[in-house]
Amino acid sequence: MARAKQIIYNQGEGMNKIDPKNTILIAAGGTGGHIYPALSIAQEYIKLGYKILWIGTDNGLETKIIDNPDIVIEKISSRGMRGKS
């Protein structure tokens, strides 16, 4: 939560659209198995008037799949742990 507040209050790229009181943070990336269910949830919250702050990576599918102006994507450096499933 502290990292999310830092991202929101730093007013990074696109962050001026985010009001912390009306924002849902979603962290999902990498494969469609994580992204598509999270995107469905995000779309339902958008219908209710919430803004979405999505935490993802440069390498994940989320960069290609998500094309919605109501979803602000903030990218972090992350990767899976080898040998873990």
C-alpha positions as CSV (number, residue, x, y, z in Angstrom):
1,M,0.0,0.0,0.0
2,A,2.8,2.4,0.8
3,R,4.2,1.9,-2.8
4,A,0.8,2.6,-4.3
5,K,0.5,5.8,-2.3
6,Q,4.0,6.8,-3.4
7,I,3.1,6.2,-7.1
8,I,-0.1,8.1,-6.7
9,Y,1.4,11.1,-4.9
10,N,4.5,11.3,-7.1
11,Q,2.2,12.3,-10.0
12,G,4.1,10.2,-12.5
13,E,3.0,9.8,-16.1
14,G,-0.8,9.7,-16.2
15,M,-1.0,9.8,-12.4
16,N,-2.9,13.1,-12.4
17,K,-6.0,11.1,-13.3
18,I,-5.8,9.2,-10.0
19,D,-7.7,10.1,-6.8
20,P,-6.6,7.8,-4.0
21,K,-10.1,7.8,-2.5
22,N,-11.7,6.5,-5.7
23,T,-9.0,4.2,-7.0
24,I,-8.6,0.4,-7.2
25,L,-5.0,-0.9,-7.4
26,I,-4.6,-4.1,-9.4
27,A,-1.3,-5.9,-9.7
28,A,-1.4,-8.5,-12.4
29,G,1.0,-9.3,-15.2
30,G,3.0,-11.8,-17.1
31,T,0.4,-14.2,-18.6
32,G,-3.1,-14.0,-19.7
33,G,-4.1,-16.3,-16.9
34,H,-3.6,-13.5,-14.5
35,I,-4.4,-10.5,-16.7
36,Y,-7.8,-11.4,-18.2
37,P,-9.6,-12.1,-14.9
38,A,-8.1,-9.0,-13.4
39,L,-9.1,-7.0,-16.5
40,S,-12.7,-8.2,-16.1
41,I,-12.8,-7.1,-12.5
42,A,-11.3,-3.7,-13.5
43,Q,-14.0,-3.2,-16.1
44,E,-16.7,-3.8,-13.5
45,Y,-15.1,-1.3,-11.1
46,I,-14.9,1.3,-13.9
47,K,-18.6,0.9,-14.5
48,L,-19.1,1.8,-10.9
49,G,-17.1,5.0,-11.3
50,Y,-13.7,3.9,-10.0
51,K,-10.3,4.6,-11.6
52,I,-7.9,1.8,-11.9
53,L,-4.2,1.9,-11.2
54,W,-2.6,-1.2,-12.7
55,I,0.8,-2.4,-11.7
56,G,2.5,-4.4,-14.4
57,T,5.8,-4.8,-16.2
58,D,7.4,-3.9,-19.5
59,N,7.6,-7.6,-20.5
60,G,4.1,-8.8,-19.6
61,L,1.1,-9.2,-21.9
62,E,-0.7,-6.4,-20.0
63,T,1.2,-3.8,-22.1
64,K,-0.4,-5.3,-25.2
65,I,-3.8,-6.3,-23.8
66,I,-4.9,-3.3,-21.9
67,D,-6.1,-0.4,-24.0
68,N,-8.5,1.6,-21.8
69,P,-8.0,5.2,-20.9
70,D,-9.6,4.6,-17.5
71,I,-6.8,2.3,-16.6
72,V,-3.4,3.9,-15.7
73,I,-0.6,1.4,-16.0
74,E,2.5,1.9,-13.8
75,K,5.4,-0.4,-14.7
76,I,7.7,-2.0,-12.2
77,S,10.7,-4.2,-12.7
78,S,9.7,-7.8,-11.8
79,R,10.1,-11.4,-12.9
80,G,9.0,-14.8,-11.9
81,M,11.1,-17.1,-9.7
82,R,12.7,-19.9,-11.7
83,G,11.9,-23.4,-10.5
84,K,8.7,-22.2,-8.7
85,S,5.2,-22.8,-10.1
